[in-house]
């Protein structure tokens, strides 16, 4: 069986959605003729832990680890945060929470930590893997970025050993939505972009998570790119069954930052509850994950606090249970320059549930195209207050939200089907 070296920072017990992309590739690659060999961090500072992901690690998998130094705990201490407090992305925090230390941290991150805060892992990882590759046959390399530290490790190894390399991009590099928020100077910008161009030249294949981002990468010189979505894992839905509830429950799971504040939705719902006061006891908003101060403030000023439940961080399996009992799933896309191509990984699990999805994002976005073409939801621009109000009124008063069938033509988004495509790309290299 051919062997592929997979370089990934995120690996169980890492929680959240990011770890799943690479983990699911590893889970299914053997079925398509490839034996994965995983390289990951020995002592990572994962923001969330979810030990249930370990069930997907194939038996007998060869795993290699090298220690990593990460500055995140030092940053938390300097910025007055608790060490055990999750910190996903300070660039999406509201102004009330952002401090001078936050701003300085972003500047240091963008100008000195290239390509990212894990850059000090590059040198020891390359040294370890050079020794490994000199003594073991590997047919291909696959890197999973960001963090694009993984990408740079793959770049250096592919260059030295001439091993064909597939560079997978969950998010873009210099085109990522927070790049401009890192206060990157001209010198650092040149270095970021030079490394990125080197990746385009050396990688035999590039995959990325959305059609728009594929075109964006092509616009700056990347070639031989294809789209690999995040997907969903069918076995996780083996016992999934919708649970009827007395209330109409809106549910969102994941980071809800200032840049995803669904204020138009909140205003529309608030207006509807004023117009139909008896409806208040029949509606609930449930938010799982980190919710930014600005979003909480919007909920307060729209008088929706009494019907909102902040669930905090919960394991993914509990998120799936919440999907089952929800009436409508909320999916706000972050307001950013590259939002058109932003496809949250959780979208595909949401599609698989068959529950109606209410999306807030650009009208020419990839998410809108997917959701509405599958007839599994409705998407509105953040500014379409009146249309959002009319849709909510129809759903809550007229009880008309469409007919949504579980697994309605979404099989192409299964992790197994997507891994088959990855295996075909590896074969082609």
ABEGO torsion letter per residue (X at the ends): XBBBBBBBABBOABBEAAAAAAAAAAAAAAAAGBBBBBBBBABBBBABBBAAAAAABBBGBBBBBBBBBBAAAAAAAAAGBBAABBBABAAABBAAABBAAAAAAAAAAAAABOABAAAAAAAAAAAAAAAAAAABBBABBBBBOOBAAAAAAAAAAAAAAGBBBBBBBABBBAABAAAAAAGBBAAAAAAAAAAAAAAAAABABBBBABAAAAAAAAAAGBBGBBBBBAEBBAAAAAABBBBBBABBBBBBBEBBBAAABBAAAAAAAAAAAAABAAAAAABBBBBBEBBBAAAAAAAAAAGAAAABBBAEBBBAAAAAAAAAABABBBBBBBBBAAAAABBBAAAAAAAAAGBBBBBBEBAABAAAAAAAAAGAEBBBBAABAAAAAAAAAAAAAAGBAEBBBBGBGAAAABAAAAAAAAAAAAAAX
